[in-house]
Amino acid sequence: MVSKETADGRPRVVVLVGPTAAGKSELGVDLAARFAGEIVSADSMQVYRYMDIGTAKPSAEERGRISHHLIDVADPDEDFSAAVFAAQAAAVIERLHREGRTIFLVGGTGLYIKALLRGLVETPASDAGLRNRCREHVRRYGSLSLHERLRKIDPQAAVRIHPSDVVRVIRALEVFELTGRSISEIRERHAFATCRYRTLKIGLAVERRELLERIDRRTDRMIERGLVDEVRELRRRGYGPDLKSMSSLGYRHIAGCLEGRCTLAEAVQKTKQDTRRYAKRQMTWFGADPEIQWHPREDAEKVYEKIGGFLS
């Protein structure tokens, strides 16, 4: 099925979101196959080369069956941001639209999706002095104390940002100090910006207990498939723990094991725990978007019907 031109000329894009390990990749492939489409990946980790197992990239079979874009487009030490993603994804979508392909945006990185659909929120440049003071506060009093400061000025951001995510906590505090407005307020105003595409947003709903089990099973499979060797090879290539890519879920935990700071069993358990927390933050992010229509995998026929109507 080829989607018709919208009245205002905007391409139609089906957006499939959900928490990590929910099964988005598999469903995305099924949908793309059914509607003659291609997939634009919206995953902040799958953009990196050499990082396959720990990022749960679609299998070679899935990528052979359906064309995927924005996977393996950067080396682990490259500076890849939401702005870079939005620019590259927009170019791909424009080309697919010209070719008459159905476009599926599939992933769980909410910021990347928001940057692509509505652009980035304009916030002030960083302030080195302020950031250094915040880091010193963390060194003296801990990250929980800094997070409590954020909670007092921006409760919404405090719910969205985990206390251990010191970089984002500092950025939220920095924006407030420099503008006098919370980052949540700025983002809320930005939410009224016109979306550059006509979208249908589908959320893949998974019951909480099942999701936790899926996270645990997937983590175990990553170890079985060779995640330890993958991390070892990345380190051999010179990609150190200070890189943003190497400090991500799984990679930083296995690196700690290789450095003798914990056992493999401890690294696996910590990966599972942190992945669960990440999934919870994803659901908080996506739960704030009223445009997302949530369906369990069993509702496939309803999803097919909605997509068919959207594209017709």
KAZICOR-V915479 format. One record per residue. N is the residue number from 1. RES is the residue in one small letter. PHI is phi in degrees with one decimal (NA if undefined). PSI is psi in degrees with one decimal (* if undefined). Layout:
n/res/phi/psi
N/RES/PHI/PSI
N/RES/PHI/PSI
This chain:
n/res/phi/psi
1/m/NA/131.3
2/v/-107.0/128.0
3/s/-72.9/146.0
4/k/-81.0/160.5
5/e/-66.1/136.1
6/t/-74.7/159.8
7/a/-58.6/-34.4
8/d/-95.9/8.1
9/g/83.8/-1.2
10/r/-77.3/137.3
11/p/-63.6/150.3
12/r/-89.4/135.2
13/v/-134.2/126.1
14/v/-89.7/122.9
15/v/-107.0/122.0
16/l/-114.5/116.4
17/v/-126.5/175.7
18/g/155.1/172.1
19/p/-71.8/162.7
20/t/-59.2/143.0
21/a/72.8/8.6
22/a/-74.5/-23.2
23/g/108.1/23.9
24/k/-62.5/-42.3
25/s/-60.8/-46.3
26/e/-63.6/-45.2
27/l/-66.7/-38.9
28/g/-59.4/-41.3
29/v/-63.8/-44.3
30/d/-60.5/-43.2
31/l/-67.8/-42.6
32/a/-63.8/-37.5
33/a/-66.2/-38.9
34/r/-71.5/-32.4
35/f/-114.8/25.3
36/a/51.1/51.9
37/g/-117.6/177.5
38/e/-130.6/158.1
39/i/-110.5/130.0
40/v/-102.7/114.8
41/s/-75.8/133.0
42/a/-116.6/64.0
43/d/-128.9/120.2
44/s/-69.1/-13.7
45/m/-103.2/-29.0
46/q/-72.0/-5.9
47/v/-71.3/-19.2
48/y/-89.5/134.4
49/r/-71.9/156.5
50/y/70.9/-3.5
51/m/-113.9/81.3
52/d/-102.5/-50.1
53/i/-70.6/-50.0
54/g/-70.5/-16.4
55/t/-98.3/-1.2
56/a/54.0/48.0
57/k/-63.6/151.7
58/p/-53.7/146.8
59/s/-67.0/164.3
60/a/-59.8/-36.8
61/e/-63.6/-44.4
62/e/-65.5/-40.4
63/r/-74.2/-24.4
64/g/-76.0/-29.6
65/r/-78.0/-39.9
66/i/-132.1/135.5
67/s/-67.9/130.2
68/h/-115.4/143.7
69/h/-124.4/156.1
70/l/66.8/32.8
71/i/-119.0/136.1
72/d/59.2/50.9
73/v/-112.7/-0.1
74/a/-148.0/148.8
75/d/-78.8/156.0
76/p/-59.1/-20.9
77/d/-99.5/7.6
78/e/-82.6/149.6
79/d/-84.0/99.7
80/f/-114.7/121.2
81/s/-123.4/176.4
82/a/-61.3/-36.2
83/a/-66.5/-41.9
84/v/-64.5/-44.5
85/f/-58.0/-48.6
86/a/-58.7/-41.9
87/a/-65.7/-45.6
88/q/-69.4/-41.3
89/a/-65.7/-38.3
90/a/-62.2/-38.7
91/a/-66.1/-40.7
92/v/-65.0/-45.4
93/i/-62.5/-40.1
94/e/-61.8/-41.8
95/r/-67.0/-45.5
96/l/-63.1/-36.1
97/h/-63.4/-43.5
98/r/-62.8/-33.7
99/e/-82.0/-3.5
100/g/77.3/21.8
101/r/-86.2/150.4
102/t/-79.6/133.3
103/i/-107.6/124.5
104/f/-116.3/121.6
105/l/-99.5/112.2
106/v/-124.8/124.8
107/g/165.9/178.0
108/g/-121.0/8.8
109/t/-90.8/94.6
110/g/-58.3/-38.9
111/l/-64.5/-40.2
112/y/-63.0/-44.1
113/i/-63.4/-44.5
114/k/-64.6/-40.6
115/a/-62.0/-39.0
116/l/-70.4/-45.2
117/l/-76.6/-37.4
118/r/-127.9/1.5
119/g/84.9/168.4
120/l/-86.9/149.4
121/v/-70.6/132.6
122/e/-81.9/114.7
123/t/-128.5/159.9
124/p/-67.9/158.4
125/a/-64.2/159.2
126/s/-68.6/155.9
127/d/-118.4/108.9
128/a/-59.3/-42.1
129/g/-63.3/-43.9
130/l/-64.1/-43.3
131/r/-63.6/-40.3
132/n/-63.6/-38.5
133/r/-64.5/-39.8
134/c/-65.6/-41.5
135/r/-64.2/-38.5
136/e/-65.3/-36.9
137/h/-61.6/-43.5
138/v/-62.9/-41.9
139/r/-61.8/-38.1
140/r/-83.6/-42.8
141/y/-117.0/-8.9
142/g/95.7/161.2
143/s/-68.8/-30.0
144/l/-63.2/-37.3
145/s/-64.7/-42.2
146/l/-66.0/-39.4
147/h/-64.4/-35.3
148/e/-64.0/-37.4
149/r/-61.5/-41.6
150/l/-64.0/-41.8
151/r/-58.8/-34.6
152/k/-70.7/-32.8
153/i/-99.7/-22.9
154/d/-149.5/77.3
155/p/-56.3/-35.9
156/q/-63.4/-45.6
157/a/-65.9/-35.3
158/a/-64.4/-33.9
159/v/-70.9/-38.7
160/r/-76.3/-30.8
161/i/-106.9/124.9
162/h/-71.5/143.3
163/p/-54.3/-29.9
164/s/-78.1/-12.9
165/d/-84.9/71.4
166/v/-61.3/-36.1
167/v/-59.4/-46.6
168/r/-73.9/-33.3
169/v/-62.0/-46.2
170/i/-62.6/-41.9
171/r/-61.9/-42.1
172/a/-63.0/-41.9
173/l/-66.0/-39.0
174/e/-62.4/-45.4
175/v/-59.7/-43.0
176/f/-64.1/-43.6
177/e/-64.1/-36.5
178/l/-86.6/-22.9
179/t/-117.2/-20.2
180/g/79.3/3.0
181/r/-123.8/145.3
182/s/-72.5/154.1
183/i/-66.2/-27.6
184/s/-66.3/-41.3
185/e/-64.2/-43.1
186/i/-62.9/-42.3
187/r/-68.5/-35.3
188/e/-64.1/-41.5
189/r/-65.4/-38.0
190/h/-66.6/-25.8
191/a/-61.5/-18.7
192/f/-85.0/-1.4
193/a/-64.2/147.5
194/t/-69.3/133.7
195/c/-72.7/137.1
196/r/-75.1/-11.4
197/y/-127.8/160.8
198/r/-86.5/118.0
199/t/-119.7/150.3
200/l/-120.1/117.6
201/k/-103.4/119.4
202/i/-113.3/128.6
203/g/-105.2/132.3
204/l/-87.4/107.4
205/a/-88.0/134.0
206/v/-134.6/131.1
207/e/-60.8/143.2
208/r/-55.1/-48.5
209/r/-62.5/-41.5
210/e/-63.6/-39.7
211/l/-63.3/-42.6
212/l/-62.1/-39.2
213/e/-66.7/-39.3
214/r/-64.4/-40.1
215/i/-62.2/-45.4
216/d/-63.3/-45.5
217/r/-64.4/-41.8
218/r/-65.6/-39.6
219/t/-61.3/-43.9
220/d/-61.8/-40.0
221/r/-65.2/-36.8
222/m/-59.9/-41.6
223/i/-65.3/-44.0
224/e/-62.2/-35.1
225/r/-79.7/-10.8
226/g/111.9/32.6
227/l/-60.2/-36.9
228/v/-61.0/-45.7
229/d/-65.8/-35.2
230/e/-62.3/-45.4
231/v/-65.5/-41.2
232/r/-60.4/-41.4
233/e/-67.7/-38.0
234/l/-62.3/-41.5
235/r/-66.2/-37.7
236/r/-63.3/-33.7
237/r/-74.4/-7.6
238/g/99.6/9.0
239/y/-87.6/104.1
240/g/-87.6/172.1
241/p/-69.2/-12.1
242/d/-78.9/-13.8
243/l/-72.9/146.4
244/k/-59.3/-41.3
245/s/-62.9/-39.4
246/m/-82.0/-7.2
247/s/-97.7/11.8
248/s/-83.8/174.9
249/l/-54.0/134.2
250/g/85.8/-53.1
251/y/-65.4/-45.6
252/r/-68.8/-30.9
253/h/-72.3/-44.7
254/i/-67.8/-36.3
255/a/-59.9/-39.7
256/g/-61.6/-37.4
257/c/-65.3/-44.8
258/l/-65.2/-27.8
259/e/-87.4/0.9
260/g/82.0/13.2
261/r/-85.0/-12.0
262/c/-162.1/167.0
263/t/-82.8/166.6
264/l/-62.8/-41.4
265/a/-60.4/-40.4
266/e/-67.3/-39.6
267/a/-64.1/-40.9
268/v/-64.9/-45.8
269/q/-63.0/-40.5
270/k/-66.9/-37.5
271/t/-60.5/-44.7
272/k/-62.0/-45.4
273/q/-62.0/-47.1
274/d/-69.9/-31.4
275/t/-67.9/-38.1
276/r/-61.7/-42.8
277/r/-64.0/-39.8
278/y/-63.0/-43.2
279/a/-60.5/-38.1
280/k/-64.6/-41.6
281/r/-66.0/-37.6
282/q/-60.4/-44.4
283/m/-66.9/-33.1
284/t/-63.5/-43.6
285/w/-63.2/-54.4
286/f/-69.2/-29.7
287/g/-64.8/-19.7
288/a/-84.4/-3.1
289/d/-101.2/105.9
290/p/-70.4/-11.1
291/e/-79.7/-16.0
292/i/-77.1/128.4
293/q/-102.9/116.2
294/w/-91.2/135.1
295/h/-142.7/138.7
296/p/-74.4/163.5
297/r/-57.7/-28.7
298/e/-68.9/-15.2
299/d/-87.9/25.7
300/a/-54.2/-42.3
301/e/-63.1/-38.6
302/k/-66.0/-38.8
303/v/-64.9/-44.1
304/y/-57.1/-44.3
305/e/-64.6/-41.7
306/k/-65.2/-43.5
307/i/-65.8/-41.5
308/g/-59.0/-43.4
309/g/-67.2/-38.0
310/f/-65.0/-37.7
311/l/-83.8/-16.7
312/s/-78.9/*
